[in-house]
Every structure is written in structure tokens, then in C-alpha cells.
């Protein structure tokens, strides 16, 4: 019984973990650490192949290049949504289901396939919002 409770606690902690979209998600295997301006960011691995990365001289240049490769970073930096509880404008920070869907869409994009999706019951967890912004993003 103790093992089950420990496993349950471990899984709940993993669910509660909310990666920072500005520094990147270290638990994502498609990301690699990259130091810029004295800080370490977890960026998409494909971004390392871009020659403009070596030319980025400022935080602004680095961020603009990162927008091209990192949807969660772009969303939190450029998109403002209205919180349905407080009615305040907040940055669009992806929740866990949105991050899962974004990863699936990103895999399709990397494979060169069109982003096609049939989504049912998407409103409560923000699936339709994510899909709209991922369509705009690309």
C-alpha cells in the first residue's frame, strides 16, 4: 500500500509541474540546453542548426529567432488572453493538455505533414484556442 501511495504522490507531483515557457521545458526530449546572456534556456534542438543563432547579439535578436522555433515561448511572449475567472488580460501560458496537443502538432510540422485535427469537446481545456493560435503561428 505504501508503494502505491508513493507512486500516486510522484505522479501528482509530475502533473503539478508547470515548466516555464521562457526558460523552456527541460523534461522535453526535443529540447537542448543553450546558454545566452548568462542564462540557460531549453530550446528546440532544430534551432541549433540555424546560423542566425550565432549572430544573435541581443536578447531581442535571440527572442525573435526563438519565436520561429518555440511555440510555447511565442505564445507567452506575444499573445494575451482574457482569464475566464478574473476577466483580466494575461499572457497565453499553455496548460498541460495544450502542451500535449502542441507537441503532437509540432511533430506533424517537423515531419512536413499538414496540421490536420478533428477535436471534440475542446472548449473547457482550451484546445480550440491552442489550435487557432498554432494555425496563426505557422
N, CA and C atoms as an extended XYZ file, in Angstrom:
414
Properties=species:S:1:pos:R:3:atomname:S:1:resname:S:1:resid:I:1 pbc="F F F"
N         0.825       -1.194        0.000 N   UNK     1
C         0.000        0.000        0.000 CA  UNK     1
C         0.871        1.260        0.000 C   UNK     1
N         1.995        1.213        0.755 N   UNK     2
C         2.888        2.376        0.798 CA  UNK     2
C         3.455        2.680       -0.582 C   UNK     2
N         3.772        1.627       -1.345 N   UNK     3
C         4.318        1.828       -2.687 CA  UNK     3
C         3.298        2.515       -3.595 C   UNK     3
N         2.060        2.130       -3.468 N   UNK     4
C         1.002        2.736       -4.279 CA  UNK     4
C         0.844        4.214       -3.929 C   UNK     4
N         0.856        4.527       -2.645 N   UNK     5
C         0.725        5.921       -2.217 CA  UNK     5
C         1.922        6.756       -2.665 C   UNK     5
N         3.120        6.182       -2.594 N   UNK     6
C         4.312        6.907       -3.052 CA  UNK     6
C         4.252        7.158       -4.565 C   UNK     6
N         3.828        6.141       -5.304 N   UNK     7
C         3.705        6.300       -6.755 CA  UNK     7
C         2.644        7.345       -7.087 C   UNK     7
N         1.551        7.337       -6.364 N   UNK     8
C         0.499        8.323       -6.573 CA  UNK     8
C         1.021        9.732       -6.289 C   UNK     8
N         1.772        9.888       -5.219 N   UNK     9
C         2.347       11.196       -4.887 CA  UNK     9
C         3.328       11.649       -5.968 C   UNK     9
N         4.131       10.718       -6.478 N   UNK    10
C         5.087       11.052       -7.536 CA  UNK    10
C         4.358       11.507       -8.801 C   UNK    10
N         3.297       10.804       -9.164 N   UNK    11
C         2.546       11.169      -10.363 CA  UNK    11
C         1.829       12.500      -10.196 C   UNK    11
N         1.280       12.745       -9.024 N   UNK    12
C         0.628       14.037       -8.772 CA  UNK    12
C         1.627       15.180       -8.848 C   UNK    12
N         2.835       14.959       -8.329 N   UNK    13
C         3.872       15.993       -8.411 CA  UNK    13
C         4.258       16.256       -9.866 C   UNK    13
N         4.329       15.195      -10.666 N   UNK    14
C         4.654       15.365      -12.087 CA  UNK    14
C         3.555       16.131      -12.818 C   UNK    14
N         2.311       15.877      -12.458 N   UNK    15
C         1.197       16.602      -13.073 CA  UNK    15
C         1.207       18.071      -12.689 C   UNK    15
N         1.608       18.348      -11.450 N   UNK    16
C         1.608       19.726      -10.964 CA  UNK    16
C         2.782       20.530      -11.513 C   UNK    16
N         3.816       19.851      -11.985 N   UNK    17
C         4.988       20.553      -12.511 CA  UNK    17
C         4.578       21.355      -13.743 C   UNK    17
N         4.845       22.631      -13.706 N   UNK    18
C         4.465       23.526      -14.793 CA  UNK    18
C         5.728       24.198      -15.315 C   UNK    18
N         6.268       23.741      -16.447 N   UNK    19
C         7.526       24.312      -16.937 CA  UNK    19
C         7.369       25.782      -17.326 C   UNK    19
N         8.424       26.514      -17.150 N   UNK    20
C         8.440       27.932      -17.503 CA  UNK    20
C         8.671       28.058      -19.011 C   UNK    20
N         7.736       28.637      -19.763 N   UNK    21
C         7.917       28.728      -21.211 CA  UNK    21
C         9.033       29.688      -21.626 C   UNK    21
N         9.439       30.564      -20.734 N   UNK    22
C        10.514       31.498      -21.073 CA  UNK    22
C        11.864       30.794      -21.039 C   UNK    22
N        12.109       29.994      -20.016 N   UNK    23
C        13.383       29.272      -19.944 CA  UNK    23
C        13.329       27.954      -20.704 C   UNK    23
N        12.126       27.433      -20.950 N   UNK    24
C        11.981       26.195      -21.699 CA  UNK    24
C        11.725       25.014      -20.783 C   UNK    24
N        11.326       23.924      -21.392 N   UNK    25
C        10.955       22.715      -20.668 CA  UNK    25
C        12.109       21.723      -20.715 C   UNK    25
N        12.801       21.565      -19.586 N   UNK    26
C        13.949       20.663      -19.532 CA  UNK    26
C        13.539       19.201      -19.656 C   UNK    26
N        12.277       18.886      -19.375 N   UNK    27
C        11.846       17.493      -19.448 CA  UNK    27
C        11.478       17.069      -20.869 C   UNK    27
N        11.438       17.998      -21.805 N   UNK    28
C        11.100       17.690      -23.192 CA  UNK    28
C        12.350       17.154      -23.898 C   UNK    28
N        12.308       15.914      -24.410 N   UNK    29
C        13.499       15.354      -25.058 CA  UNK    29
C        13.873       16.045      -26.371 C   UNK    29
N        12.971       16.835      -26.941 N   UNK    30
C        13.270       17.545      -28.186 CA  UNK    30
C        13.981       18.866      -27.926 C   UNK    30
N        14.311       19.151      -26.674 N   UNK    31
C        14.968       20.414      -26.318 CA  UNK    31
C        16.374       20.160      -25.777 C   UNK    31
N        17.229       21.143      -25.993 N   UNK    32
C        18.614       21.058      -25.529 CA  UNK    32
C        18.952       22.334      -24.768 C   UNK    32
N        19.873       22.257      -23.810 N   UNK    33
C        20.254       23.469      -23.088 CA  UNK    33
C        21.120       24.373      -23.971 C   UNK    33
N        20.913       25.679      -23.824 N   UNK    34
C        21.691       26.652      -24.579 CA  UNK    34
C        21.883       27.875      -23.693 C   UNK    34
N        23.120       28.314      -23.554 N   UNK    35
C        23.414       29.478      -22.715 CA  UNK    35
C        23.466       30.725      -23.578 C   UNK    35
N        22.757       31.753      -23.108 N   UNK    36
C        22.760       33.036      -23.801 CA  UNK    36
C        22.590       34.125      -22.753 C   UNK    36
N        23.454       35.098      -22.781 N   UNK    37
C        23.350       36.222      -21.860 CA  UNK    37
C        23.459       35.823      -20.395 C   UNK    37
N        24.223       34.789      -20.108 N   UNK    38
C        24.408       34.353      -18.723 CA  UNK    38
C        23.271       33.498      -18.184 C   UNK    38
N        22.298       33.167      -19.018 N   UNK    39
C        21.172       32.334      -18.606 CA  UNK    39
C        21.147       31.068      -19.461 C   UNK    39
N        20.587       30.006      -18.914 N   UNK    40
C        20.432       28.762      -19.666 CA  UNK    40
C        18.972       28.607      -20.071 C   UNK    40
N        18.767       28.369      -21.350 N   UNK    41
C        17.441       28.155      -21.902 CA  UNK    41
C        17.385       26.747      -22.493 C   UNK    41
N        16.211       26.144      -22.443 N   UNK    42
C        15.993       24.853      -23.093 CA  UNK    42
C        15.261       25.144      -24.399 C   UNK    42
N        16.004       25.099      -25.485 N   UNK    43
C        15.459       25.476      -26.787 CA  UNK    43
C        15.246       24.234      -27.650 C   UNK    43
N        14.401       24.319      -28.668 N   UNK    44
C        14.235       23.187      -29.580 CA  UNK    44
C        15.572       22.848      -30.258 C   UNK    44
N        15.862       21.565      -30.364 N   UNK    45
C        17.146       21.118      -30.912 CA  UNK    45
C        17.363       21.618      -32.337 C   UNK    45
N        16.299       21.729      -33.126 N   UNK    46
C        16.449       22.185      -34.507 CA  UNK    46
C        16.906       23.642      -34.595 C   UNK    46
N        16.729       24.390      -33.531 N   UNK    47
C        17.148       25.790      -33.519 CA  UNK    47
C        18.677       25.903      -33.534 C   UNK    47
N        19.376       24.894      -33.026 N   UNK    48
C        20.839       24.924      -33.011 CA  UNK    48
C        21.425       24.925      -34.427 C   UNK    48
N        20.674       24.396      -35.394 N   UNK    49
C        21.163       24.330      -36.770 CA  UNK    49
C        21.006       25.646      -37.523 C   UNK    49
N        20.295       26.594      -36.956 N   UNK    50
C        20.071       27.869      -37.627 CA  UNK    50
C        21.323       28.749      -37.473 C   UNK    50
N        21.930       29.184      -38.581 N   UNK    51
C        23.132       30.016      -38.480 CA  UNK    51
C        22.877       31.375      -37.830 C   UNK    51
N        21.630       31.824      -37.815 N   UNK    52
C        21.309       33.113      -37.197 CA  UNK    52
C        21.467       33.069      -35.684 C   UNK    52
N        21.498       31.870      -35.113 N   UNK    53
C        21.657       31.751      -33.664 CA  UNK    53
C        23.008       32.306      -33.223 C   UNK    53
N        24.041       32.055      -33.998 N   UNK    54
C        25.379       32.561      -33.656 CA  UNK    54
C        25.476       34.071      -33.841 C   UNK    54
N        24.592       34.632      -34.670 N   UNK    55
C        24.614       36.066      -34.939 CA  UNK    55
C        23.767       36.878      -33.965 C   UNK    55
N        22.967       36.197      -33.157 N   UNK    56
C        22.092       36.901      -32.206 CA  UNK    56
C        22.955       37.597      -31.163 C   UNK    56
N        22.957       38.919      -31.211 N   UNK    57
C        23.803       39.678      -30.300 CA  UNK    57
C        23.073       40.225      -29.087 C   UNK    57
N        21.755       40.236      -29.126 N   UNK    58
C        20.994       40.790      -28.013 CA  UNK    58
C        19.871       39.831      -27.627 C   UNK    58
N        19.275       40.084      -26.469 N   UNK    59
C        18.138       39.281      -26.012 CA  UNK    59
C        16.991       39.372      -27.019 C   UNK    59
N        16.812       40.548      -27.593 N   UNK    60
C        15.741       40.740      -28.569 CA  UNK    60
C        15.965       39.885      -29.818 C   UNK    60
N        17.206       39.869      -30.329 N   UNK    61
C        17.518       39.042      -31.500 CA  UNK    61
C        17.307       37.563      -31.189 C   UNK    61
N        17.748       37.147      -30.003 N   UNK    62
C        17.594       35.750      -29.588 CA  UNK    62
C        16.111       35.393      -29.480 C   UNK    62
N        15.315       36.275      -28.888 N   UNK    63
C        13.884       36.019      -28.736 CA  UNK    63
C        13.197       35.955      -30.096 C   UNK    63
N        13.526       36.849      -31.002 N   UNK    64
C        12.887       36.850      -32.331 CA  UNK    64
C        13.210       35.578      -33.095 C   UNK    64
N        14.416       35.088      -32.967 N   UNK    65
C        14.765       33.826      -33.605 CA  UNK    65
C        14.041       32.662      -32.932 C   UNK    65
N        13.951       32.717      -31.632 N   UNK    66
C        13.291       31.648      -30.888 CA  UNK    66
C        11.795       31.585      -31.198 C   UNK    66
N        11.175       32.704      -31.508 N   UNK    67
C         9.757       32.715      -31.885 CA  UNK    67
C         9.495       31.744      -33.041 C   UNK    67
N        10.455       31.637      -33.943 N   UNK    68
C        10.294       30.803      -35.122 CA  UNK    68
C        10.249       29.304      -34.792 C   UNK    68
N        10.877       28.927      -33.696 N   UNK    69
C        11.017       27.503      -33.373 CA  UNK    69
C        10.237       27.056      -32.140 C   UNK    69
N         9.857       27.973      -31.285 N   UNK    70
C         9.345       27.623      -29.958 CA  UNK    70
C         7.953       28.229      -29.743 C   UNK    70
N         6.908       27.434      -30.054 N   UNK    71
C         5.542       27.927      -29.937 CA  UNK    71
C         5.163       28.344      -28.518 C   UNK    71
N         5.436       27.548      -27.465 N   UNK    72
C         5.058       27.995      -26.112 CA  UNK    72
C         5.717       29.323      -25.712 C   UNK    72
N         6.955       29.534      -26.137 N   UNK    73
C         7.637       30.796      -25.850 CA  UNK    73
C         6.966       31.943      -26.601 C   UNK    73
N         6.646       31.726      -27.878 N   UNK    74
C         5.950       32.753      -28.658 CA  UNK    74
C         4.606       33.090      -28.021 C   UNK    74
N         3.868       32.051      -27.603 N   UNK    75
C         2.537       32.269      -27.042 CA  UNK    75
C         2.591       33.119      -25.777 C   UNK    75
N         3.504       32.796      -24.860 N   UNK    76
C         3.564       33.551      -23.607 CA  UNK    76
C         4.139       34.955      -23.825 C   UNK    76
N         4.928       35.134      -24.867 N   UNK    77
C         5.555       36.437      -25.119 CA  UNK    77
C         4.688       37.377      -25.954 C   UNK    77
N         3.877       36.825      -26.862 N   UNK    78
C         3.192       37.666      -27.840 CA  UNK    78
C         1.670       37.652      -27.771 C   UNK    78
N         1.081       36.671      -27.108 N   UNK    79
C        -0.375       36.539      -27.122 CA  UNK    79
C        -0.933       36.843      -25.736 C   UNK    79
N        -1.969       37.657      -25.706 N   UNK    80
C        -2.653       37.999      -24.457 CA  UNK    80
C        -4.079       37.476      -24.561 C   UNK    80
N        -4.531       36.758      -23.533 N   UNK    81
C        -5.891       36.233      -23.500 CA  UNK    81
C        -6.596       36.762      -22.256 C   UNK    81
N        -7.897       36.637      -22.222 N   UNK    82
C        -8.673       37.057      -21.053 CA  UNK    82
C        -8.925       35.846      -20.164 C   UNK    82
N        -8.513       35.950      -18.918 N   UNK    83
C        -8.718       34.876      -17.952 CA  UNK    83
C       -10.213       34.752      -17.679 C   UNK    83
N       -10.731       33.510      -17.741 N   UNK    84
C       -12.180       33.353      -17.584 CA  UNK    84
C       -12.632       33.451      -16.133 C   UNK    84
N       -11.715       33.393      -15.187 N   UNK    85
C       -12.089       33.530      -13.774 CA  UNK    85
C       -12.030       34.988      -13.330 C   UNK    85
N       -10.915       35.647      -13.604 N   UNK    86
C       -10.733       37.013      -13.118 CA  UNK    86
C       -11.083       38.083      -14.165 C   UNK    86
N       -11.276       37.695      -15.414 N   UNK    87
C       -11.552       38.619      -16.525 CA  UNK    87
C       -10.404       39.593      -16.770 C   UNK    87
N        -9.213       39.239      -16.345 N   UNK    88
C        -8.035       40.073      -16.570 CA  UNK    88
C        -7.282       39.564      -17.781 C   UNK    88
N        -6.589       40.452      -18.453 N   UNK    89
C        -5.742       40.066      -19.576 CA  UNK    89
C        -4.445       39.474      -19.030 C   UNK    89
N        -4.119       38.283      -19.501 N   UNK    90
C        -2.919       37.574      -19.041 CA  UNK    90
C        -2.185       37.007      -20.249 C   UNK    90
N        -0.877       36.723      -20.115 N   UNK    91
C        -0.160       36.061      -21.210 CA  UNK    91
C        -0.715       34.653      -21.434 C   UNK    91
N        -0.703       34.209      -22.677 N   UNK    92
C        -1.205       32.878      -23.033 CA  UNK    92
C        -0.148       31.845      -22.659 C   UNK    92
N        -0.301       31.280      -21.488 N   UNK    93
C         0.602       30.248      -20.976 CA  UNK    93
C        -0.098       28.902      -21.136 C   UNK    93
N         0.475       28.000      -21.923 N   UNK    94
C        -0.170       26.730      -22.227 CA  UNK    94
C        -0.332       25.874      -20.974 C   UNK    94
N        -1.531       25.287      -20.818 N   UNK    95
C        -1.734       24.353      -19.716 CA  UNK    95
C        -1.281       22.961      -20.172 C   UNK    95
N        -1.388       21.984      -19.297 N   UNK    96
C        -0.853       20.655      -19.604 CA  UNK    96
C        -1.487       20.023      -20.850 C   UNK    96
N        -2.822       19.971      -20.980 N   UNK    97
C        -3.386       19.394      -22.207 CA  UNK    97
C        -2.990       20.166      -23.466 C   UNK    97
N        -2.887       21.473      -23.360 N   UNK    98
C        -2.475       22.275      -24.507 CA  UNK    98
C        -1.028       21.960      -24.896 C   UNK    98
N        -0.157       21.759      -23.899 N   UNK    99
C         1.235       21.402      -24.199 CA  UNK    99
C         1.310       20.052      -24.903 C   UNK    99
N         0.471       19.104      -24.478 N   UNK   100
C         0.458       17.785      -25.123 CA  UNK   100
C         0.014       17.909      -26.579 C   UNK   100
N        -1.049       18.663      -26.827 N   UNK   101
C        -1.527       18.845      -28.191 CA  UNK   101
C        -0.510       19.619      -29.029 C   UNK   101
N         0.097       20.628      -28.450 N   UNK   102
C         1.107       21.403      -29.176 CA  UNK   102
C         2.280       20.512      -29.580 C   UNK   102
N         2.669       19.581      -28.724 N   UNK   103
C         3.755       18.656      -29.056 CA  UNK   103
C         3.370       17.765      -30.233 C   UNK   103
N         2.115       17.304      -30.263 N   UNK   104
C         1.654       16.484      -31.391 CA  UNK   104
C         1.636       17.285      -32.688 C   UNK   104
N         1.143       18.519      -32.616 N   UNK   105
C         1.113       19.374      -33.805 CA  UNK   105
C         2.526       19.705      -34.280 C   UNK   105
N         3.430       19.924      -33.342 N   UNK   106
C         4.816       20.232      -33.693 CA  UNK   106
C         5.483       19.036      -34.365 C   UNK   106
N         5.173       17.830      -33.915 N   UNK   107
C         5.726       16.632      -34.549 CA  UNK   107
C         5.234       16.516      -35.989 C   UNK   107
N         3.978       16.847      -36.225 N   UNK   108
C         3.438       16.832      -37.588 CA  UNK   108
C         4.134       17.882      -38.455 C   UNK   108
N         4.350       19.065      -37.899 N   UNK   109
C         5.016       20.133      -38.650 CA  UNK   109
C         6.443       19.734      -39.011 C   UNK   109
N         7.165       19.168      -38.046 N   UNK   110
C         8.552       18.750      -38.304 CA  UNK   110
C         8.626       17.654      -39.360 C   UNK   110
N         7.602       16.803      -39.415 N   UNK   111
C         7.578       15.722      -40.402 CA  UNK   111
C         7.162       16.222      -41.780 C   UNK   111
N         6.777       17.497      -41.873 N   UNK   112
C         6.393       18.075      -43.151 CA  UNK   112
C         4.964       17.756      -43.562 C   UNK   112
N         4.177       17.272      -42.619 N   UNK   113
C         2.777       16.952      -42.909 CA  UNK   113
C         1.896       18.148      -42.549 C   UNK   113
N         0.761       18.297      -43.233 N   UNK   114
C        -0.165       19.397      -42.885 CA  UNK   114
C        -0.771       19.171      -41.502 C   UNK   114
N        -1.086       20.261      -40.827 N   UNK   115
C        -1.683       20.173      -39.499 CA  UNK   115
C        -3.181       19.941      -39.656 C   UNK   115
N        -3.583       18.703      -39.497 N   UNK   116
C        -4.996       18.335      -39.590 CA  UNK   116
C        -5.425       17.754      -38.269 C   UNK   116
N        -6.596       18.208      -37.812 N   UNK   117
C        -7.025       17.814      -36.484 CA  UNK   117
C        -8.541       17.868      -36.395 C   UNK   117
N        -9.131       16.826      -35.863 N   UNK   118
C       -10.550       16.832      -35.524 CA  UNK   118
C       -10.610       16.772      -34.006 C   UNK   118
N       -11.172       17.818      -33.411 N   UNK   119
C       -11.175       17.927      -31.963 CA  UNK   119
C       -12.609       18.053      -31.466 C   UNK   119
N       -12.964       17.179      -30.560 N   UNK   120
C       -14.292       17.217      -29.965 CA  UNK   120
C       -14.177       17.680      -28.514 C   UNK   120
N       -15.147       18.439      -28.062 N   UNK   121
C       -15.169       18.909      -26.665 CA  UNK   121
C       -13.879       19.654      -26.307 C   UNK   121
N       -13.521       20.637      -27.093 N   UNK   122
C       -12.238       21.310      -26.921 CA  UNK   122
C       -12.308       22.591      -26.096 C   UNK   122
N       -13.471       23.074      -25.779 N   UNK   123
C       -13.565       24.408      -25.191 CA  UNK   123
C       -13.072       24.498      -23.755 C   UNK   123
N       -13.384       23.557      -22.916 N   UNK   124
C       -13.086       23.710      -21.490 CA  UNK   124
C       -11.588       23.694      -21.179 C   UNK   124
N       -10.820       22.958      -21.904 N   UNK   125
C        -9.383       22.909      -21.625 CA  UNK   125
C        -8.567       23.792      -22.556 C   UNK   125
N        -9.223       24.486      -23.481 N   UNK   126
C        -8.530       25.453      -24.322 CA  UNK   126
C        -7.970       24.877      -25.607 C   UNK   126
N        -8.469       23.745      -26.049 N   UNK   127
C        -7.954       23.136      -27.269 CA  UNK   127
C        -8.209       23.969      -28.504 C   UNK   127
N        -9.385       24.563      -28.614 N   UNK   128
C        -9.693       25.366      -29.798 CA  UNK   128
C        -8.825       26.621      -29.836 C   UNK   128
N        -8.576       27.229      -28.694 N   UNK   129
C        -7.714       28.408      -28.631 CA  UNK   129
C        -6.296       28.051      -29.065 C   UNK   129
N        -5.798       26.931      -28.575 N   UNK   130
C        -4.458       26.492      -28.956 CA  UNK   130
C        -4.384       26.256      -30.461 C   UNK   130
N        -5.380       25.581      -31.023 N   UNK   131
C        -5.334       25.274      -32.446 CA  UNK   131
C        -5.387       26.550      -33.286 C   UNK   131
N        -6.206       27.495      -32.888 N   UNK   132
C        -6.284       28.764      -33.621 CA  UNK   132
C        -4.938       29.462      -33.614 C   UNK   132
N        -4.305       29.555      -32.445 N   UNK   133
C        -3.025       30.260      -32.376 CA  UNK   133
C        -1.902       29.471      -33.031 C   UNK   133
N        -1.959       28.135      -33.015 N   UNK   134
C        -0.926       27.367      -33.708 CA  UNK   134
C        -1.072       27.554      -35.217 C   UNK   134
N        -2.287       27.742      -35.698 N   UNK   135
C        -2.513       27.992      -37.120 CA  UNK   135
C        -1.962       29.371      -37.511 C   UNK   135
N        -2.197       30.358      -36.654 N   UNK   136
C        -1.682       31.708      -36.904 CA  UNK   136
C        -0.158       31.716      -36.846 C   UNK   136
N         0.386       30.990      -35.876 N   UNK   137
C         1.830       30.947      -35.630 CA  UNK   137
C         2.607       30.472      -36.853 C   UNK   137
N         2.085       29.453      -37.508 N   UNK   138
C         2.795       28.895      -38.660 CA  UNK   138
C         2.370       29.640      -39.876 C   UNK   138
